[in-house]
Amino acid sequence: MENEKSQITKQIDKGINLFENNKYDESIKIFNELKENSKTKIIGIFFLGVIEVKRKNFEVAKKLFFDVLKINKDHEDANLNLGLIYLEERDFVTSLIYFKKVIKINKKNVNALYHSGLSYFSLRELEKSIDFLNQTIEVNKNFIYAYVTLGHIYLRIKEFTKAINNYKKVLEIDPNRLRTKFNISWCYFAQLNLDLAFENYEFRKEKMIPMGRYKEVLDKFKSIEWNGQNLENKKILILCEQGYGDNINFFRYLFWINEKFNVKIIFYSHKKLEHLFKNTPFQIVSSLEKINHIDYHQHLLSLPGIYYKELKGFKKNINYINVNQKTDTYWKNKFSNYKKPIIAINWQGDRRYAHDDMRSIPLSYFKHTITNKNFEFISLQKNFGSEQIKKNKFENHLVDLSTDIDTGDNAFEDTISILKHVNCVITSDTAIAHLAGTLNVKTFLLLSFNPEWRWYIEHKYKCFYPNMHIIQQKKFDDWTGVFNELNKKLENE
């Protein structure tokens, strides 16, 4: 009997070892054999499910875990894995059903407690999320992800001191988790503790992990990172980073360097944005092939911090954007047929962005805005998000330009000309806000309860865009209040 038990244990261990080394076919063969043995049936089925989870075959995995529960409805790990699959599929309500089953079986299952908190976080039931995350910490005081998520929650609801304390706990557990310092920077920006904010902002991913353009610079040049040193008669390369909006917003700081020093400035740009910067005194490149030497380099989003450290202020807006005259004439003629003032709207940013839910707005909230008969409304939405026009049956109120604009190699080429010929722009926190702001177009920027860090600076210093009017949620997740305020303002347009 003992020998048989030992053989079974060895077989299970071998299957697990093969699975962990990604030898799935060999592992599946072993667990299929175990499945056929009445004594190990449940083990075989369970691990076959685990393998399918790893291979992202979620429907197959779910069926296998359900088969386990038919044999033993209180199987802790099968219930847990079903919860994790539904969480991955963003079915948070169902994920909670299984996590709660696990907790009923074992109230100290740290994974079920934590992922319950994560599910409630995704459902925006933040009080329940906080409760489960605190329960997680009671079971395991070093469960780092609970502190990370608590930090994110407190950041969203603007309890910045609590957010900072949780992020600091993360760093106590793992001092090498430098990305958390970047999260802390958002809190300091919100508190307008700008020296600490800019200091911690340097721990963003683009700077900490050399890859892409940054790695290319480090591999090709023996240049020095610029942090305010004398640049007289030197050559500096500024690297674009993050989203298009960030580059449009902070390109202005190249003018400051140019005013301060007799220096050759090269901007390493996104290819699709090159055309925006052509009408400037800088060399604009999207390849380093013809660049043979630089003395210094720096990331674009580090420049505001260097500027602030020296001048305790922010560089004002500069309309540097290059306009295509042929495109401009085309849209001017097209809009000459419109009988009412034109308002352009944009509501959806890049959904791949980790905090997109804090920026983008469901188009349905625009219903009472775009039915205002005093204006013509056009959509600047491209790609993801434009399908919401048909979904909400707004075709008679909102002109969809998604297939007509910016179809060439240059980003925003049509949008720039359109913005020049509209009465105003209504937008969520996307690149369109920065484009319209730089062009000095009247803009209504609609922001969440706790928006991206730069808007805290804008509220106090009014330093980014003089023609921008910010309407921000006064309560968490309350877009209705934002649109009530917007619609009142449009009555006076």
N, C-alpha and C positions, 0 to 999 in steps of 0.2 A: 504493500500500500504506500509506504513512504517513498519507495523507488518510483512508483507511478506518479506520485505527487511531484517528486523532484524532476522527472522527465517533462511533466506539463509545465512546471515553472521555467525550465530551460527553454522550452518551445515558445512560451509567451515572451520571455526576455529576448530571444532571438528575433521574433517578429517585431518587437518594439525597436530593437537595435537597427534592423533593416529599414524600418519606417523612418527612424530619426536620421538615417543616412540617405534618405530619399530613394531607397530601392523599393519602390511601391509594389511592383509586380511580385517580387519575391516575398514581401511582407504579406500581401493579400493571399498568396498561396497558403502560407502558414495559418493565417486567421480563418481562412475558409475551412481548413482541416479542423481547427479548434471548434468552429461553428457546428460541425457535424457530430461532435462528441457531446452527449447530454450533460456531462460534467463541466464542460467548458463552453457550451453553446453561447451563453450570454457574453462571455469575454470575447469570443470570436466576432460576434455581431457588433459589439461595442467598438472594437478596434477597427473593424472595417469601416464603421461610421467615421471614426477619427481620421482615417486615411482619406476618405472622401471630402471631409472638411478641409484638410490640407490641400487637396486638389481642386478646391472651390466647387465641387459638385454638390451643392447644398441640398438639392431635392433628393438625391440619392442618399446623402448623409441623414437627412431627416427621416426618411423611410426606415433606415437601419436603426436609428435611435428609438423610433416609435415601436419597432419590433422588440427592442430591449424592454421598453415599458410594458409591452403586452405580457412579458414574462415576470417583470418586477416593476410595478408602477412607482416604487420608491427608490429606483436606481438613481443615486445622487448625481453621478457624472453624466448620465444620459440626459437627465433633465437640465443640467448645467449647459451641456453642449447645444441642446435645442434652444435654450435662451440665447446663447452666443450667436447661433446662426440667425435667429430672428433679429437680433440686434444688428448684425452685419447687413441684413436685408432692410434695415431701417423700419421694421415692424416692431416698434418699441412697446406697444401695448401687449402684444403676444409674448415678447421677450420677458416682460415682467411676470407674466403668468408662470413661466418656468423657473425664473429666479426665485419667486416666492415659494414654489414647491420645494426647491433646494433648501431654502432657509427653514422651511417647516421640518425638513428631514434633519438638517444640521444648521442650527442658528449661528454657528461660527464659521460657516463657509465664506471665506474672505472674498473669493471671486464672485459669488452670487451677490453678496452685499455691495461690493464695488460696482458691479455691472448693473445692479438695480439703480444705484445712484447715477450711473452714466445714462441709463434709459430715461430716468426722470429728467435729467439735465437736457436730453434731446427733446423731450416733450415740453420743456420749459416749465416744469413743475419744480421750481428751484428749492422750495422749502423741503419737499420730500427728498430731493436729491441730496441736499446738505445733511439731512438726517441719516440717510444710508451711508454716506461717505464718512460721517462721524462714527457710525457703528463699525465701519471697516477699520478705522483707526483704533477703536477700542479693542478689536481682535488682534490687529497687527499694527503697532505704533510706527513701524518703518515701511508701511505700504505706500510707496512714494507716489503712485498714480492718484491715490485719494487726495493727497495734498495738492498735486498739480491741478486736479479738477476743481477742488475747492477754491484754489487761487483763481481759476478761470471764472467760476461762478461769481465770486465776490468782485472780481474785476467788472463783470457785466452789470452787476447791480450797484456799482459805484461805491462799494465798501472797500476803499483802496487800502486802508491800513490792514484789514483782515486778509486781503489778497496778498499784500507784501509779506505778512507773517507766514502764510502758507507757502509761498514761493521760497522764503528763506528756510523753511523746514525742509523743503526739497533739497536745497543746497547743503544743508547739514547732513542729510542722508547720502547725497551724491554730489560732492563739490565739483565734479567734472561735468555736471549737467548745465553747461554754461548758457544753453538756450533759455533757461529759466531766468537768467539775468535780463535777457531781452524782454520777457514777460513783465519783469519788475519795472523795466523802463516805461512801459505803458502806464503803470500806476503813478510813477513819479511825474510823467508828463501831465496826467490828469490833475495831480496835486500842484502842478506848476512849479515843482521842485526841479528846475530845468538843468542845473549842473549835474545832479545825480541821474536825471533822465537821459541826457546825452551820453554820459559815461557808460550807462548800462545798455544803451541802444547800440553800442559798438559790438555787442555780442550777438548780433543777428546772424543768421545762417550763412548769408552770402560772404561774410567776412571770416567766419570761424572755420568754414570747411572749403578750402580752395578747390574749386571745380569750374568748369566752363571757362568763361572769359578770365576770371581771376587766376586760375591755374595757368592759363596760357601766358598771362603777363609774368607771373612768377618764373615760369620755365624759360621764357624768352629773354627777359631783361634782368639786369642786376640793379634794379632801381630801388629807391628808398620810399617808404610810405610817408606821404606828406601830412604833417600835422601842424602846419603854420610856419614852417621854415622859410627862409629867404629864397625866393624863386627868381631873382634877377638873372636874366640871360640864361635861364634853364628851360627844360622841356618837361612838361607834366602830362600824364595820361589820366583822364578821369573815366572811370568805368561806369556805364549804366548798370542799374540793378533793379530788381523787383518789377512791379508792373509798369505799364505805359504811363499811367497817371502820375506815379512817383517821379518819373523822368521828366515829364512835362512840368511838374510842379517845381522841382529843385534844380532844373537846368539854369535858372537865374543866377545861381551861385558861381557859375563860371565867369559871369560878367564881373563879379566882385574880385576874383583872382586877377582878372585882366586889368581892372582898375588899379589894383594894388602893386602889381609887378610888371616889368617888361619881360614877359614870359611867353613861350610858345605853348598853347593849350590844345591838346588833342582830346576829343570826346569819342570814346568807344561806344557806339550806339547800337540799339536794336536796328536791324536792317530796315524794317518797315517804318521806322521813325526818322531815319536819316533826313528825309526831305523837310521835316519840320524845322530843323536847325541850320539849314543851308544859308539863311540870310543873317549870319552871325560872324564875328571875327575869329572863329575857331575852326580848326581842322576837324571835320566830322568823318569818322570811318566806321565801317561795320566789319572790318577785317584788319588784322595787324600785319598782313603780308608785306606791305610797303613801308612799315614803320621799323626803322633799324635801331633807333636809340631813344631812350627816355631817361631822364634823371630821377623823376619822382612819379609815383602813382597814388591814386586814392579813389575810393568808391564815392559815387555821387551823393549818397545819402549820409555820408560822414561830413560833408561840407557844411550843412547847417549848424552842426555841433561845434565845428572849428570856428565858424563865424561867430556863434553865440559866445564861445569862450573868450574871444577877443573883444567883441563889441557889445555883448549883453543885449542883443537885439536880433532882428530877422530881416533878411533882404526883401525889399518890396517887389511887387510884381513888375515884370518887364514883358511887353508883348513882342516877342522875338519871332513869332511863327511866320513861316514862309507860305504865301498864298499862291495857288495856281490860278492865273488870271483867266485862262480858258474855262476852267471848271467854275470859277466864280461867275463868269458871264452866263454860263449855262443855267445855273441855279437861280440867278437873278431873273432871267427871262421866264423860267418855269414858275416862279412864285409871283410873277406879275399878274397871273390869272386869279390869284387868290383875292377874295373880296374883303376878308377880315384880317386883323392882326394874327400872326402865326406864332404858336407856342410849340416848341419842340420838347418832347419828353423822352426820358430814358429811365429804366427802373431796375435793370438786372446787371450785376457785375459778373465777374468770372466765377462760376459756381465751384471751380476747383480750389478757390481760395478758402483757407481753413475757417475764416470768420465771415464767410459770405452771408450767413443768416443775420449778421449784425449790420449788413450794408444794403442788400437787395430788398426790394419791396414787391410783393405780389401785385400784378397789374390791376387786380380787382379793386384795390383801394382807390384807383383813379377814376372810378365810374362817375361820380358826381362832378369831378373836375372836367373831364373831357366832354361832358354833355353841356357845358357852358356855351351857349349859342353866340356869345360875343367874340369867340375866337375860332380859328382853324387849328386843329391839333395834328402834328406829324410825329411819327415815331423814329427815333434815331437808333433803336435797338437792332443789333445785329446778332445773328446766330441764336444761341440759347436765350430764351426769353421772348423772342418775337412770336413764338407759337401761342403765347397767351392772348394775343389779339383775337384770334379765331375762337380760342377756348372760352373767352369771356363775351364773345359776340359783339366786339367793339368795332367791327369793320366800317360801320357807318359813321363812326365818331372820330376815328383815328386812322390817318393815312399811313400805311405800312410801307416804309422805304427800304426794308431790309435787303431786298434783292437788287436794289438800284444803286445803293451807295457803297463806296469804298470797296469796289470789286477788283481793283488793280493791286499793284505791288506795294503801294504806299498806304499806310494806315491813316484813316481820317481825312483823306484828301477831299472827298465830297463833303464830309461833315463840317470841315472848316468853313467852306463856302456857304453851306446851309446856315451855320451859326451866325454868319455875318448878315443874314437876311431875315432873321426871326425877331419877334418882339421880345421874347425871353425864353429861357430854358428851365425846365423842371427836371431834376435828376436826383437819383440816389448817389451814394458815394462811389462814383466810378471815374474812369479816365475822362469821360465827357465833362464832368464837373471841372476838372483841371484845364481841359481844353477851352471850354467856354470862359472860365475865369481868366485864363491867360489872354484871351482875345478881348477881354473887357466887355463881354456880353452879359446882360442882366440875367442872373441865375438864381433860382430858388433851389437850394440844396437841402434835401430831406434826410435827416439823420436819426439814427436809433438813440435809445436812452444813453448808451455809453459808446460813442463813436470812436473812430480811429484817432490816435493821439494828436495829430496835427490840428484837429478842429478845436481842441481845448486851447491851443495857442492862438488860433484865429479868433476865438471868442474874446480873449483878453486883449490881444495886440492888434487885431484887424490888419494883419500884415501880408496876407496872401492875395486876396482878390477884392478890390474895392467895390465891384458891382455884384458881389455875392450876398444873398440873404439866406441865412441859415434858419431852418425850422426844425427843431429837435424834439424828440419824444420827451414828455415831462414825466411819463410813467413807463416802466419796462414793458416793451412789446406793444405799445399803444400807438399804432399808425393812424387810427381813427382821429385822435386828437390832432395829429400833425396835419391831416388833410382838412379838417375843419378850419384850422388856422390858415392853411394855404388858400382855401376857397374864399375866405374872407378877404385875403390880400388881393386875389384876382378880381374881386368886385371893384377894386379901386384902380385897376390897371387901365 
